[in-house]
Amino acid sequence: MPARNGQQYIEGLKKANNHVYIHGEKVEDVTEHPAFRNVVRSMARLYDLQYEKPEKMLYPSPTTGEKVGLSFIAPQTIDDLIARREMIMEWARVSGGMMGRTPDYLNASVMAYGTAHQWFAQGDPLFAENAKNYYEYCRENDVSLTHTLIHPQVNRAKAQYEQKDAHVALHIVEKTKDGVIVEGARLLATQGGITDEILVFPSTVNKASSKDDPYSIAFAIPNNTPGLKFVCRESFDYGKNEWDHPLGSRFEEGDAIVLFEKVLVPWDRIFICGSAEICNATFRETNAVVHMSHQVVAKNIVKTEFILGVILCLMEAIGIDQFQHVKDKGTEVMLILETMKSHLYRAEHQAKLDRWGVMTPDFAPLNAARNWYPRMYPRIVGILRILGASGLMGIPTHADFENEEIGHLLERAVQGKNLGGYERVQLFRLAWDITLSAFGGRQTHYEYYFFGDPIKMGMAYFDEFEKEPLKEYVRDFLRQIQSPKPYYMKAPK
């Protein structure tokens, strides 16, 4: 079938009737529940956009020739990479980059597993075939995916096999003729309640030893699989109107704890089974982490452009755009934006075909960007918060402006230098939703931990960085300095 539209996405969720819980209750229909209906419609908007801009969003399926989502493409050229990135940015602009787990993120990942399917054959030739087939299945059916990477936060000082209760984390219980039975919990499935299937894969940061083999499994199953439950955190969509909560009312993706209660995973849906060694290397060896990072950096550029735009509009609205310290803060965000663009440009234009025959971006600049941006995003938001100052607190609601007794008084009281009161408050409510609302707070936390603990990521980055050429450069420089040796280093006469 060709790429889906928004209505087909919604109908798919209704039909699936996934096992979703929130606020202590089981959700009967996520497409109508107050915690999910608005973000479901935002997701549907993305799928509709595929048909509004087919030349940018779709490409011919290599299997059927029908138009499928461009985020699934296995790039063969740099132009393919750029086309995929432009498609990613089209989707990101819908939410100002505020939806971090739009379908393109995992679509790129599934593509990498599918094209590198032979990597999984070392576990079992069947697993290689599964990875290849699953990529085609997702591409041809425009499947929306959530994923879970990490074990519950019980005792981070110990490996899973060392835990007091070693059965808390998702683990292999039994292998049967029909598949593998798994049980336990995993964190933290963003969009878990509003997607079709779940990918269970190892963390990109946390490595395991062979003693953790029972916890080392990778598979994909439908979200309505018996025994699979999503327990969603409190929703930050509080049912307010879009004017008052311009972001939280539309783009609250949600995050969920995933519970597996004697879940049967069919053999044809398994990619890794009982091998920590394979799990540890999968993201790098398949280049999934590279293609996922490509999507993330593109999304973060859009997000930075959006917030910078809010900063500039806010400066202009209240006439602070000529102050020295204000310009300096704006410049800081501009420099972050241009640095991210440079990383992306280098990654794309230094791309090479990998051993699986896929045009793959240069990981070095993407790796730098994905390590750097989590440290920068809190600063970007902090600058917006500082510049908004008390104006982020003095923000009436839409209902206040509609009140016949106070509306016209407010219009005058909250006006800006270049905006009327109504328009200025609308802008400041957007700035508030980025900085101080529950939605905005989650965004900052989410970006900081996007790929994992930034400190652990930084340590891994340091360890993997090619340091020896730089040290040898300095040693060689010092060797060229002409100077007599001190007396105690001279050979005796």
Helices and strands as residue ranges (DSSP letters): H 6-16, E 20-22, E 25-26, H 37-52, H 54-57, E 58-60, E 67-69, G 70-72, H 78-95, H 104-115, G 117-122, H 125-141, E 145-148, G 160-162, E 171-175, E 179-190, G 192-194, E 197-200, G 210-215, E 217-222, E 228-232, E 255-266, G 267-269, E 270-273, H 276-285, H 288-317, H 324-349, E 352-353, E 359-360, H 363-388, G 389-392, H 398-402, H 407-413, H 421-435, H 438-448, H 454-464, H 468-479, G 487-489
